[in-house]
Amino acid sequence: MWPPAPREPVGGATQPIPAVRTAGPPPQYRPGAPAQPPVAPPTAAGAPGLAAGEGQSFAQGAPSAEPFPGPEASGQGPAEGTGPQGGGRSKRRTALVAAAAVLACLLTTAAQTYDGHAFYEKVSEEETKEIIVAAGQAGKVNGVEWKAAVSRTEAPQNSKHGPEVTWLKVDITRKVVDKGSATMVAEPTDVQVQDRAGRIWTAPIEAVGDRPTDRLVVGEEYKIQGLAIVPTPVANEVELSFRPSNYRSDTPTDELFTREGAEKLVPDVEVLRFRRR
């Protein structure tokens, strides 16, 4: 390339020079005062152009144009927890510790809850007691009287099943006969129909009408309905069974989440099976 680019003077900087910080306000101009000669740039003491001692006097009296080395340059990092960055790191560390503590607490609670629930289910399954109820009769469990019936019903309009299956309607009636069982408000579980070969089909249920959520009225009947789909050849033989719940609405909450509390609860060990004929 011609002409060649002008060279930088020897000793020229390739990076911006930091601004020089002054120790005090700039000198004020006074009318009539002689003009101050420009100050020469700092050089080593004894350098040409300065008398002996002038370089040392300048270095002591005026700040250097070189930037002061920071903690990183001197090998020392910023003090822990000091300054805006240190304070931010300290706050983040505290937040992380707090979050870890909350997570540990939640995991412990979840483990205890799972342990209590698993223990309760294990006892219920291992000690299951099947109670056979004759056709048209009622079964009684812990002060609550249960009746049930299964009958054919029409398929819903949006059903995609053909004649190979039959829809069954499930009708369950619950009546509290013992005042001490009035707080047993939960619906039964494991509602299903079973044929003679042991095949099982679930029957989802729902409560009919409004009912109290804390205490049932003694002697009043409460309806529950459900539906099941079974193969048509076994529609007349399948039998309904379910597990009445012994949950009480006045049970202390802490007894539902620990194994010690689960041991105090009455397990749902009874299963009612209603004969068709």
N, C-alpha and C positions, 0 to 999 in steps of 0.2 A: 504494500500500500504506500502510495507516495502523495504528498510528503508524509514522512513518518510523524506519528503522534508525539507531541511534546512529552518529554520525560518528567517524571516527578522529581523534585529536588531530593537529594540524598537525605535520608532520615525522615522523609515525608510519611505521614500516617495514611494507612489504607482504611481505617475505620474512623467514625466520627469521634472527635475529642469531646469528652464530657465537659459540661459547663463549669466554669470556675465559680465556686461559692465564696463570696466575700465575707469577711468577719464583721463588717459594719456598713453603714450607709455610705454611698459615694460622696466624695468631698464636694462641698458646696462652693459654687463660684461666687466670689465677692467682687463687686465692681471696684476697679482700681488695683486689685491684687495682681501680682505678676503671674503669668501663666506657668503652670507646673510642667516641668519637662516630662516627657513620656517615660514610663518605667521600662527598663530593659527586661527581656525575659530572663528567668532564673538560669544561672549557669553555676558550675562548680566554683568553689572559692579559689581565687588565684587565677581564674581563666582570663585570657586576654580581653581587655576592654573594661575590666573592673579592678579597682584597687584592692589591696589585701584587706580582708575582713568584710568587704561589701557583699560578696556572695553569701557569706554566713549570716550577715545581718538581714538580707532579703529573705532567706529561707526561714529565719525565725520570725520575721515580722509579717509575712504575707502567706496566705494559704497556697499550697502546691496545686498545680493544675492537674496532677495525676490523681485519679480516683482512689479513695481509701479502700484497701482490700476488705472484702466482706468476710463473714464467717466461713463461707465455702473456700475462699482463697487461703485462709489461714489454717484450714484443716479442722475447724471447729464448726459443727452444725448449730442451728438455732436452738436455744434453750427449750426443753420440752414443755409444751403447754403455754409458751409465751408468744406474744405477737398475734396478729390476726390469723395466720396460718396455723400456728401451734394451738391456739384456742379452738379453731375449727376441728383440728384432728382430735383434740381432747373431747369435744362434744360428740363427735362421730363415734369415738371409742365408747363413750358412756352409753350412747344410744344402742350400739351393737350389743353391749353387755346386758342392757335392759331387755332388748328383744330376745336374746338368748335365754334369759331367765324366764320370760313369759312363755317362750316355746317349750322349755323344759317342764314348766308347770302344766301346760296344756297336754303335753305328751304323758306326763305322770297321771293326770286326771283321766285321760282317755284310756290308758292302760288299766287303771283301777276300775273304770266303768266297764271295759270289755271283760275284765276278770270276773266282776260280779255278775254281769249278764250271762257269760259263758257258764259260770257255776250254776246259776239259776236254771238255764236251759238243760244242762247236763242232768241235774237232779230231776227235773220234770220228765225228761225222756227215759231215764233209767228206772224211775219209779212209777211209770205210767200204769194206771189202773183202769181197765175198760169196764164200763157199766152198760149192760145190755138193757134197752128199754123196749118193752113189748109194743106192738103196733097200737096206736091210739092212746097210749099211756104217757105219763110224764116222768121225767127223771129229775131227781133232787140232788143238788151238790151244794154243800155249805150254806144252807138256808135259802137257796134260790131254786125255784121249780122251773124246769125247761120242758117244752113240747116242740115237736117238729113234724113236718109232713113234706113229702116230695110228690110232685104231680107233673104231668106233661103240660107244655104250654106252646103257643105258637112262636115260630121263629121271628125275630125282628125283621122289619122290612128291608134293612140294609144287609141282611145275612147273605153270605156267599156260599153257605153250605147247602148240600143237596139232601135227598131223603136218606142218605147213609148215616146221618146223625139225627139225634132228637134233643130238643131243648127241654130242660127240666126246671120247674120253679121250686124254690126252697122257701118254706115258711117256718120261721122259728118264733116262739113266744117265750118270754121270760117274765117270771113273777116272783117278787121277793116275799117269802113267807115267814122269815125270821127278821125281827127288827134290827138285830145285830149285823145283818148282811145288807143293810140299805145302802151302804157306801160302795158296794161292788158294782160299779157303773160301767166297767169296760166290756166291750163286745167279745164274744168267743173267738178263739183262734183255731187254725188248722181245720177250717170248714171244708169238707170234701165228701165225695160219693165214691163208693167202692163196689166192684162186682164180686162174684163168687171166686173168680180167678185171682183176686187180689189187686187188680188194676185200679188205679186211683185217678180221679179227675177233680180238680179244685172247683170250688163254688164261691166266687166273690160275693160278699154280702154288704148290706147297708141298712142303717136304722131307718125305720118308718116313722115320720112325724117328729115333733119336738119332744125332748125329754130332759130331765134335770141332769146336770153334769157333776153334781157333788153328792146327791142323795136321792135314791129312788123311793117312790111311795109304796109302802107295804100293801100287798094285796092287789095292786094295779098291774095289768098286763101291758108289756111293751113288745112291739112287733119288730121283727128283723126279716128282711127278704134277701134272696139271692138267686143266681142262675147258674146252671151247669149245662155243658154239652157233652153227651155221651153217645157211643155207637148205638144205633137203633135196636140191634138184637138184645142189648142188655138194659134197655131203658126201664123195663118193668121189674128188674131185680136189684138194681143198685141201691145201696143203703147209705143214709146220711150219718156222718159222725162229726163231732167237733169237741174242742177242749174249752170248757168254761174257764173264764179268767177269774182268778182270786184277787186281782188288784183292787185296792181300796183307795178311794179319793182322798182319805185323810191320812195316808201313809206319809211319814216324813220323807222329804226329798233325799236326804243323805243316805237313807236305807236303799235307795234305788241304784246307787252308783258304786258301792263297795261290796266286797265279798262278805264282810262281816254283816252288812245290812241285808244282803241277799239271803243269808242264812236265817235271818229272822222272819223273812217273808214265807207265806204259805205257797209252796210250789203248785203249779197247775198240773197235777198228776192225774186227775180224773178225765177220762174221755167217754163221752156219751155216744152210744151207737143205737140208732133207732131202726127197728125192724120194719119192713114194708108189709109183712103179713104174718 
